[in-house]
């Protein structure tokens, strides 16, 4: 059973099933161009909305464990895994920004944003901060941009 579908162009479609099988297929030719399995152990049954980058080259899909996997659609290879020690809830949906420098994903209580960082522009203090926050990859950084707490909290009364 498919749980997500995206059109890449006039003839190609990407679909994901609940058993974490992703198909890239040409619907005019009625043929499958590529099949891949989303990484992760015990991930079957995960309902996650995926996204395809605006250039049609990459697929972002989440997992039950809070990881987001980036796949190159042409090769089917997982080119990057986005993980953070605080992101442990099931990923419900992923989205690329229009210019593909950010990947956003939604869990039960948070909206996360991963930013691509140019390693040449990182300063030593930035590298140290990334190491302290548990973000092992110097090419990306993650932030919670909206949390359940921030939505539910009310401002303090001023007296």
C-alpha positions in Angstrom: 0.0 0.0 0.0 1.5 3.4 -1.0 1.5 6.2 1.5 3.1 9.0 -0.5 3.4 10.0 -4.2 5.2 12.8 -6.0 5.4 13.7 -9.7 8.9 14.5 -10.9 8.0 15.6 -14.4 5.4 14.8 -17.1 6.3 11.1 -17.2 8.1 10.1 -14.0 6.6 9.5 -10.5 8.1 8.5 -7.2 6.0 6.5 -4.7 6.7 5.1 -1.2 4.9 2.2 0.4 4.3 1.5 4.1 6.9 -1.3 3.8 9.5 1.4 3.0 9.9 0.5 -0.7 10.4 3.5 -2.9 9.7 3.2 -6.7 10.8 5.6 -9.4 8.7 4.8 -12.4 7.7 6.0 -15.8 4.0 6.0 -15.9 3.7 6.6 -19.6 5.9 3.6 -20.4 4.4 1.7 -17.4 7.9 0.6 -16.3 9.9 0.9 -13.1 13.2 2.8 -13.5 14.5 2.3 -9.9 13.5 0.6 -6.7 15.1 1.2 -3.3 14.5 0.3 0.3 14.6 3.0 3.0 17.3 2.3 5.5 16.6 1.3 9.1 15.9 -1.8 11.2 12.3 -2.6 12.1 11.1 0.4 10.1 8.3 -1.4 8.2 4.9 0.2 8.6 6.3 3.7 9.0 4.0 6.3 7.4 6.3 9.2 6.4 5.6 11.7 3.7 8.8 12.2 1.6 9.9 15.0 -0.6 11.9 15.3 -3.8 14.4 18.2 -4.3 13.3 20.8 -6.9 15.9 19.6 -9.3 14.5 16.0 -9.0 17.9 14.5 -8.0 17.3 13.8 -4.3 14.7 12.2 -2.1 14.4 13.0 1.7 12.5 10.4 3.7 12.3 9.9 7.5 12.3 7.0 9.9 10.6 5.8 13.1 13.8 6.5 15.0 14.1 10.2 14.0 16.7 9.9 11.2 16.2 11.5 7.8 17.8 9.7 4.8 18.8 11.5 1.6 18.9 9.4 -1.5 20.2 10.1 -4.9 17.3 9.1 -7.2 19.4 8.2 -10.2 21.6 5.7 -8.4 19.3 4.8 -5.5 22.2 5.3 -3.1 21.7 6.8 0.3 24.1 9.7 0.2 23.6 11.1 3.6 21.9 10.4 6.9 20.7 13.3 9.0 20.6 12.4 12.7 20.6 14.4 16.0 20.8 13.0 19.5 17.6 14.8 20.5 15.6 13.7 17.4 14.2 10.3 18.5 10.5 10.5 17.6 9.1 9.1 14.4 9.4 11.5 11.4 6.0 12.2 9.9 7.0 14.3 6.9 10.1 15.8 5.2 10.5 18.8 2.8 13.3 20.4 0.9 13.4 24.2 0.8 13.1 25.7 -2.7 16.8 26.2 -3.1 17.6 22.8 -1.4 19.9 24.2 1.3 17.5 23.2 4.0 15.6 20.0 4.9 12.7 20.3 7.2 11.0 17.4 9.0 8.1 17.0 11.4 7.9 14.7 14.4 5.1 14.4 16.9 6.1 17.5 18.9 8.8 19.3 16.8 9.6 20.8 13.5 13.3 20.5 12.7 15.4 22.2 10.1 18.7 20.9 8.8 20.9 23.5 7.1 23.7 22.7 4.7 26.9 24.4 5.7 29.8 25.1 3.4 32.8 23.5 5.2 35.1 26.2 3.8 33.1 28.9 5.6 33.1 27.3 9.0 35.3 28.9 11.7 37.0 27.0 14.5 34.4 28.2 17.0 31.6 26.9 14.7 33.3 23.5 14.6 33.6 23.4 18.4 30.0 24.4 18.8 28.9 21.6 16.5 31.0 19.1 18.4 29.5 20.2 21.7 25.9 19.9 20.4 26.4 16.4 19.2 26.2 17.2 15.5 28.9 15.0 14.2 28.7 16.1 10.5 30.5 19.5 9.9 28.5 20.0 6.7 25.0 20.2 8.4 23.5 21.7 11.5 20.0 21.1 13.0 17.7 23.4 15.0 14.2 22.9 16.4 12.3 25.7 14.9 8.8 25.0 16.4 8.1 22.8 19.4 4.9 21.8 21.1 6.1 23.8 24.1 6.5 27.0 22.2 3.0 26.7 20.7 1.3 25.8 23.9 3.2 28.2 26.2 1.5 31.5 27.2 3.4 34.7 28.0 3.9 35.5 31.6 1.6 38.2 33.1 3.4 41.4 33.7 2.5 43.2 36.9 
